[in-house]
């Protein structure tokens, strides 16, 4: 039996703190000026920004939890909390935009006047805040679903704020009041589109699908190519968190030593990003058949 693992999580504590503080302050500004200017688009963006604050806090908490040591009854520690955080974040976002979409549809039949200049200034500040904080999470976007979620939401907020500016400008020039609730519906569509990928990926991880970026057939071919290996079966790869993957497999070897197993664990880590490797070595002797029921 061989086992190998390596942990090297990146810290985004400062990015989370900055993102939460700036976005929470901006939510207050958007709500106040959204009410004063009667802009549903501004209030809709404030609602989405608040869910981002919630999501950032949830992701930050999960990141901290995932660093806690494993215990006798939690043998993987709290690493899966990052998957749960991503899933909850996606669900909350979809519920929030659903409520905003319903209000926007209602307002289309009775649009209200909007203080366009105020809306443009406030949304312009949002472009700077969300765009700037999104850049803090950009380096980890391809490695961690939590970090990717933070980056995507903040970057989309910057784009949405730009849309609010354009909508207010269009209203200022045309006087068409329906543009504000229509812009809110566009915001809902954009957020739903951006959140769908997060929801899909977090559900896949929660259901132990092979993590993105790992080709399980390539992994099997590598194991089958080991010296004296005659068979590989009961191969499983799943995510233990949003940043770590685990592998278990049964391999039939005519000869085996500890150095081979150590090299295999290192190669699986370096080539496929698999941190936890557990191999059950079998001799292939018909007198001792494998009784594992999974395939």
C-alpha positions, 0 to 999 in steps of 0.5 A: 500500500502506498500513500503520498500527499502534498499541500501548498494552499495559497493565501488570499486573506488580504484580497478577501479583506480588501474585497469585503470591506470595499464592496460592503461600503459600496453596497451602502452607497448604491442603496442610498443613491439608488433610492434617492435617484429611483434607479432600480438598476443601481439597487439591483447592482447593490443587491448583487454586490451584497451577495458578493460580500456574502460569497467572499466571506463564505469563501474566506471562511472555507479557505481558513477552515480548509487549513485546519488539521485533520482529526481522528474523525475528520480524516481529511480535515475541513477541506470539503468546506471550500466545495460547500462554500462554492455551492452555497455561493452559487445558489444564493446568487441565483436566488438573489438575481431571481428576486431582482428579475421579478422586480424588474419585470414588474417595473417595466409596466410602471417605470420610474424617473431616474437621476441619471447623473447620480447613477452614472457617478455611483456606478462609475465608482463601482467599476473602479472598486470591483475591477480593482478587487477582481485583479487581486484574485486573478492569479488564482482563478485557474487553480481554485474554484473559490478564488475563481468564483470571487474573480468572476463575480467581481469582474462581472460586477465591474462590467455590470456597473459599466452597463448601468453607466451606459443605461443611465447615459441612454436615459439621459439622452433619450428620456426613455424610462423603461431603459432602467428596468430593462438594464436590470434584466440584462444584469440578471441575465449576465449574473445568471450566465456567470454563476451557472458555471460556478454552480455546475462545477461545485455540484460536480465536485460535491458529487465526486466527479473527476476534477477539471484538468485531470484526464483519468484515461491518461492517468490510467495509461501512466499507471499501466506503463509502470515496470512489471504492471499487468493491470490497473483497476478500481481507479478513482479520482475526486476532489477533496477540496476546490484545490486538491485531488485524491486518487485510489487505485488497485495495480497488479505488479510482479515486482514492487518496492517503496521507491517505486511507490514514492516515485509514482506519487510524485509523478502523479502530483507533478503531471496531474496535480493529484495531491493524495495518492493511495495505491493498493498493490496486488500480485495477480495471484488467482488465489487472492482475487480482488473483491472490490465492488466498484469499477 
